[in-house]
C-alpha cells in the first residue's frame, strides 16, 4: 500500500476513544473492521465488525493505540473518508464522512457514489 493511501482515511479522537472502550470489553477482538457492502437505502452500506486478526492486504490505521482495518475492496469507496463516533439525541453510532458519496440515507449508514 502506498503511504498516500494510508493517510487517506482518518479516525477521529472520539471514534478512537469509543473503539478503545469497546475493545476493552471483548477479550478476543483486537481491531475494528470497517467495510463497504452492497445494499442499504442508497446502494452501499458501511459495516463495522470487531475482529481478532487482520488480513495481509488490509489497510491498517492506528490511532491512539487502537486499530481500524479496511479491506482492499472497500478502499476505493472510502478514499478520503473520516471515521467518527457521534453521540446525539437520536443515538450513538460510528459514522463515515465520505467525500465520494453523492447521496446518503438519513441514518448515515448507507450511501451512493
PyMOL commands that set and color helices and strands:
alter all, ss='L'
color gray80, all
select helices_A, chain A and resi 3-6+13-24+72-78
alter helices_A, ss='H'
color red, helices_A
select strands_A, chain A and resi 10-11+31-38+44-51+59-63+66-70+82-88+91-97+103-104+110-112
alter strands_A, ss='S'
color yellow, strands_A
deselect
rebuild
show_as cartoon
